[in-house]
Amino acid sequence: MAYARHQSFYLRDKWLSKGLKAVIEDPRFFYDKDGFEKIGLGKNMVQSLRFWLLATDLLEEIHENSNRLHKLTNLGKLIFLADRLLQKNDTVSILHYHLVRNSNDLATVFYWYFNIYKETVTQKVELLKSFTTWVKKNEPKEISQKSLKRDIDCLIQLYTKEANEADPEDFIFSPFTKLNLMKEEPSEEGNENVRKVSPEIEQVGLVALYYVLLKYAFENDVLMISVDEILNEEHLWGKVFNLSRNRIIEALNKLTNHDTFPIEYVRTNNLDNVKVSKINPIAYLCHEFNIDIERMAATNG
């Protein structure tokens, strides 16, 4: 497990576009000691950017001829071609999903908050206590309280730092706020409450929701997924997007009308299941974003 690799910087608007472009032009960009000057970020910000690109599965680190370098994953190539400025909620939802999956063990706090932590409303101090307790139970080595606090601070900022409407030149907001997954609210005690929010389906996006189902089906070698799984299993809608059963049913009903890959309801052993199409998740995204797979494969990086 890893902690505070983000250098205390939440993901800023336009950062991913800068980072993906830099790696396409130079796969050793993040090993260039002067690289920060090329994209106009500070040294620590560039380290943070590297974390975000790896933690969202847009980059992979490889060894080639005794050199370490980075290449775009297929997801990274697709997002670079389709929506590198993160203008679509679906794109941001897909990045959020990959972050909280924590597949490369870099984003522990994000995995914990969405998949493990059950409280809907809490305060930052209690959130830190709960995270600290969980880490102590699951981490063999001691982790500094300073690192854990940085993780909690970054978690909250990533999902709540909104754009300053009075200043169109303010680019330090987080693109993840558009998902409406978390709010900070005043409390009677004078501290801020941190609340998990169940967003509207449109704020998440049906493309992202179907992609998550396809990833689950692909990785578990199944085509049938129960509604209870979608609600309660790690890495599925109820956990990742804070969706209630009613919102899940609403989204599933809409996906039964998909033009090309409609899902089907199937009732088995008194359980409501859905059957998804047998299609590679990345191929599905290429279809939805109108990206040619061969063009994507030819993208450098």
C-alpha positions as CSV (number, residue, x, y, z in Angstrom):
1,M,0.0,0.0,0.0
2,A,1.1,3.6,-0.7
3,Y,0.5,6.9,1.0
4,A,0.8,10.6,0.1
5,R,2.5,9.9,-3.2
6,H,0.5,12.9,-4.6
7,Q,2.9,15.4,-2.9
8,S,-0.2,17.0,-1.3
9,F,-1.4,18.2,-4.7
10,Y,-4.9,17.2,-5.8
11,L,-5.3,16.7,-9.6
12,R,-5.7,20.1,-11.3
13,D,-7.6,21.0,-14.4
14,K,-5.5,20.5,-17.6
15,W,-2.8,18.5,-15.8
16,L,-3.6,15.1,-17.4
17,S,-3.5,16.7,-20.9
18,K,-0.1,18.2,-20.2
19,G,1.3,14.9,-18.8
20,L,0.0,12.6,-21.6
21,K,1.3,14.9,-24.3
22,A,4.7,15.2,-22.6
23,V,5.0,11.4,-22.4
24,I,4.0,10.9,-26.0
25,E,6.8,13.4,-27.0
26,D,9.3,11.9,-24.6
27,P,8.8,8.6,-22.8
28,R,11.5,9.5,-20.3
29,F,9.9,12.9,-19.5
30,F,9.4,12.1,-15.9
31,Y,13.1,11.2,-15.5
32,D,14.2,14.5,-17.0
33,K,15.4,16.7,-14.1
34,D,14.5,19.7,-16.2
35,G,11.1,18.3,-17.4
36,F,9.1,20.6,-15.1
37,E,10.3,23.6,-17.1
38,K,8.8,22.2,-20.3
39,I,5.2,22.0,-19.0
40,G,5.2,25.0,-16.6
41,L,4.8,23.1,-13.4
42,G,7.0,23.0,-10.2
43,K,9.1,20.0,-9.5
44,N,6.8,18.6,-6.8
45,M,3.8,19.2,-9.1
46,V,5.4,17.1,-11.8
47,Q,6.0,14.3,-9.3
48,S,2.3,14.6,-8.3
49,L,1.3,14.6,-12.0
50,R,3.2,11.3,-12.4
51,F,1.3,9.8,-9.5
52,W,-2.1,10.8,-10.9
53,L,-1.3,9.4,-14.4
54,L,-0.1,6.1,-12.9
55,A,-2.9,5.9,-10.2
56,T,-5.6,6.4,-12.8
57,D,-4.1,3.7,-15.1
58,L,-3.3,6.1,-17.9
59,L,0.4,5.4,-17.8
60,E,2.6,2.3,-17.2
61,E,6.2,2.2,-16.3
62,I,8.4,-0.2,-18.3
63,H,12.1,-1.1,-18.6
64,E,13.6,-1.0,-22.0
65,N,17.3,-1.4,-22.7
66,S,18.2,-0.8,-19.1
67,N,16.2,2.4,-19.1
68,R,13.0,3.2,-17.2
69,L,10.4,5.0,-19.2
70,H,6.6,5.5,-19.4
71,K,4.1,4.6,-22.0
72,L,0.4,5.3,-22.4
73,T,-1.9,2.4,-21.6
74,N,-4.7,1.7,-24.0
75,L,-7.0,3.7,-21.7
76,G,-4.4,6.6,-21.7
77,K,-4.3,6.6,-25.5
78,L,-8.1,6.5,-25.8
79,I,-8.6,9.4,-23.4
80,F,-5.8,11.4,-25.0
81,L,-7.6,11.1,-28.4
82,A,-11.2,11.4,-27.1
83,D,-11.2,13.8,-24.2
84,R,-7.8,14.8,-22.9
85,L,-9.2,18.0,-21.4
86,L,-11.8,16.0,-19.4
87,Q,-14.8,17.9,-20.7
88,K,-17.1,14.8,-20.4
89,N,-18.4,13.6,-17.1
90,D,-18.1,10.0,-18.4
91,T,-14.3,10.5,-18.9
92,V,-13.9,11.8,-15.3
93,S,-16.1,9.0,-13.9
94,I,-13.9,6.4,-15.7
95,L,-10.7,8.0,-14.2
96,H,-12.4,8.0,-10.7
97,Y,-13.3,4.3,-11.1
98,H,-9.7,3.4,-12.0
99,L,-8.4,5.5,-9.1
100,V,-10.6,3.9,-6.4
101,R,-9.8,0.4,-7.8
102,N,-6.2,1.0,-6.8
103,S,-5.0,-1.7,-9.1
104,N,-1.4,-0.6,-8.9
105,D,-1.5,-0.1,-5.1
106,L,-0.8,3.7,-5.3
107,A,-4.1,5.1,-4.2
108,T,-4.9,3.5,-0.8
109,V,-7.0,6.3,0.7
110,F,-9.2,6.5,-2.4
111,Y,-9.8,2.8,-2.4
112,W,-10.5,2.8,1.3
113,Y,-13.0,5.7,1.3
114,F,-15.2,4.5,-1.5
115,N,-15.0,0.7,-1.1
116,I,-14.5,0.2,2.6
117,Y,-15.6,3.2,4.7
118,K,-19.3,3.0,5.4
119,E,-20.2,6.3,7.0
120,T,-22.1,8.7,4.9
121,V,-21.5,11.8,7.0
122,T,-18.5,12.5,9.2
123,Q,-16.0,15.2,10.1
124,K,-12.4,15.4,8.9
125,V,-10.9,14.6,12.3
126,E,-13.1,11.4,12.6
127,L,-12.3,10.5,9.0
128,L,-8.6,10.6,9.8
129,K,-9.1,8.5,12.9
130,S,-11.0,5.9,11.0
131,F,-8.4,5.8,8.2
132,T,-5.6,5.6,10.7
133,T,-7.3,2.6,12.5
134,W,-7.8,0.8,9.2
135,V,-4.2,1.4,8.1
136,K,-2.8,0.1,11.4
137,K,-4.9,-3.1,11.0
138,N,-3.9,-3.7,7.4
139,E,-0.4,-2.3,7.1
140,P,2.6,-4.2,8.4
141,K,4.8,-1.2,8.7
142,E,4.2,2.0,10.6
143,I,2.9,4.9,8.5
144,S,3.4,8.5,9.7
145,Q,0.4,10.4,10.8
146,K,1.5,13.3,8.6
147,S,1.2,11.1,5.5
148,L,-2.2,9.9,6.5
149,K,-3.4,13.4,7.1
150,R,-2.1,14.5,3.7
151,D,-4.1,11.7,2.1
152,I,-7.3,12.7,3.8
153,D,-6.8,16.4,2.9
154,C,-6.1,15.4,-0.7
155,L,-9.1,13.1,-0.8
156,I,-11.4,15.9,0.2
157,Q,-9.9,18.5,-2.1
158,L,-10.0,16.2,-5.1
159,Y,-13.8,15.9,-4.9
160,T,-14.7,19.3,-3.5
161,K,-12.3,21.9,-4.9
162,E,-14.5,23.8,-7.4
163,A,-13.7,26.4,-10.0
164,N,-13.8,30.1,-8.9
165,E,-16.7,31.5,-11.0
166,A,-15.4,35.0,-10.4
167,D,-12.0,34.3,-11.9
168,P,-12.1,32.5,-15.3
169,E,-8.2,32.3,-15.1
170,D,-8.4,30.2,-12.0
171,F,-7.2,26.7,-13.1
172,I,-6.5,25.1,-9.7
173,F,-9.9,23.5,-9.4
174,S,-10.3,19.7,-9.6
175,P,-12.1,18.2,-12.6
176,F,-13.5,15.5,-10.2
177,T,-15.8,17.9,-8.5
178,K,-18.2,17.7,-11.5
179,L,-19.1,14.1,-10.4
180,N,-20.8,15.4,-7.2
181,L,-19.6,12.5,-5.1
182,M,-18.6,14.4,-2.0
183,K,-19.6,17.7,-0.2
184,E,-18.1,19.7,2.6
185,E,-20.9,21.3,4.7
186,P,-21.0,23.4,7.9
187,S,-21.9,21.6,11.1
188,E,-23.4,22.7,14.4
189,E,-20.1,22.1,16.1
190,G,-18.4,24.6,13.8
191,N,-16.4,22.0,11.9
192,E,-17.0,20.9,8.3
193,N,-19.0,17.8,7.7
194,V,-17.8,15.5,4.9
195,R,-20.7,13.9,3.2
196,K,-20.8,11.1,0.6
197,V,-23.3,12.2,-2.1
198,S,-25.3,10.0,-4.4
199,P,-25.1,11.8,-7.8
200,E,-27.6,11.9,-10.6
201,I,-27.1,9.3,-13.2
202,E,-26.3,12.1,-15.7
203,Q,-23.5,13.3,-13.5
204,V,-21.8,10.0,-13.7
205,G,-22.7,9.1,-17.2
206,L,-24.2,5.9,-18.7
207,V,-21.0,5.2,-20.8
208,A,-18.9,5.1,-17.6
209,L,-21.4,3.0,-15.8
210,Y,-21.6,0.4,-18.6
211,Y,-17.8,0.4,-18.8
212,V,-17.6,-0.5,-15.2
213,L,-20.0,-3.4,-15.7
214,L,-18.0,-4.6,-18.7
215,K,-14.7,-4.4,-16.7
216,Y,-16.2,-6.5,-13.9
217,A,-17.6,-9.0,-16.4
218,F,-14.4,-9.2,-18.3
219,E,-12.1,-9.6,-15.3
220,N,-14.4,-12.2,-13.6
221,D,-15.2,-14.1,-16.8
222,V,-19.0,-13.7,-16.4
223,L,-21.8,-12.1,-18.4
224,M,-24.4,-12.2,-15.6
225,I,-24.1,-9.8,-12.7
226,S,-26.7,-9.5,-10.0
227,V,-28.3,-6.2,-8.9
228,D,-27.1,-7.0,-5.3
229,E,-23.5,-7.3,-6.6
230,I,-23.8,-4.0,-8.4
231,L,-25.0,-2.4,-5.2
232,N,-22.7,-4.0,-2.7
233,E,-19.5,-5.4,-4.3
234,E,-16.2,-3.5,-4.3
235,H,-15.5,-1.7,-7.6
236,L,-19.1,-1.7,-8.7
237,W,-21.7,1.1,-8.8
238,G,-23.0,1.2,-5.2
239,K,-19.5,1.6,-3.8
240,V,-17.6,3.5,-6.5
241,F,-20.3,6.0,-7.2
242,N,-22.4,6.0,-4.0
243,L,-25.4,4.9,-5.9
244,S,-28.6,3.7,-4.2
245,R,-30.6,0.7,-5.4
246,N,-33.2,3.0,-6.9
247,R,-30.5,4.9,-8.9
248,I,-28.9,1.6,-10.0
249,I,-32.3,0.3,-11.3
250,E,-32.8,3.6,-13.1
251,A,-29.5,3.4,-14.9
252,L,-30.0,-0.3,-15.7
253,N,-33.4,0.4,-17.2
254,K,-31.7,3.0,-19.5
255,L,-29.0,0.6,-20.5
256,T,-31.6,-1.9,-21.7
257,N,-32.3,0.6,-24.4
258,H,-28.7,0.9,-25.6
259,D,-28.6,1.1,-29.4
260,T,-25.8,-1.4,-29.9
261,F,-25.1,-3.3,-26.7
262,P,-28.4,-3.5,-24.7
263,I,-28.3,-5.3,-21.4
264,E,-30.9,-7.8,-20.5
265,Y,-32.7,-8.5,-17.3
266,V,-32.7,-12.2,-16.2
267,R,-34.3,-13.6,-13.1
268,T,-32.4,-16.6,-11.7
269,N,-32.9,-18.3,-8.3
270,N,-35.1,-15.4,-7.2
271,L,-32.3,-12.9,-7.9
272,D,-32.5,-10.0,-10.3
273,N,-29.5,-10.3,-12.7
274,V,-28.4,-8.4,-15.8
275,K,-26.6,-9.9,-18.8
276,V,-24.1,-7.6,-20.4
277,S,-22.7,-7.8,-24.0
278,K,-19.6,-9.8,-24.6
279,I,-17.3,-7.0,-25.7
280,N,-13.9,-5.8,-24.6
281,P,-14.3,-2.7,-22.3
282,I,-11.8,-0.6,-24.3
283,A,-13.4,-1.6,-27.6
284,Y,-16.7,-0.5,-26.1
285,L,-15.2,2.9,-25.2
286,C,-13.8,3.3,-28.7
287,H,-17.3,2.7,-30.0
288,E,-18.9,5.2,-27.6
289,F,-16.2,7.9,-28.2
290,N,-16.0,7.2,-31.9
291,I,-12.3,6.4,-31.8
292,D,-10.8,4.1,-34.4
293,I,-9.0,1.2,-32.6
294,E,-6.2,1.1,-35.1
295,R,-5.6,4.9,-34.7
296,M,-5.6,4.5,-30.9
297,A,-3.1,1.6,-31.1
298,A,-0.8,3.7,-33.3
299,T,-0.7,6.6,-30.8
300,N,2.9,7.0,-29.5
301,G,3.7,6.6,-25.9
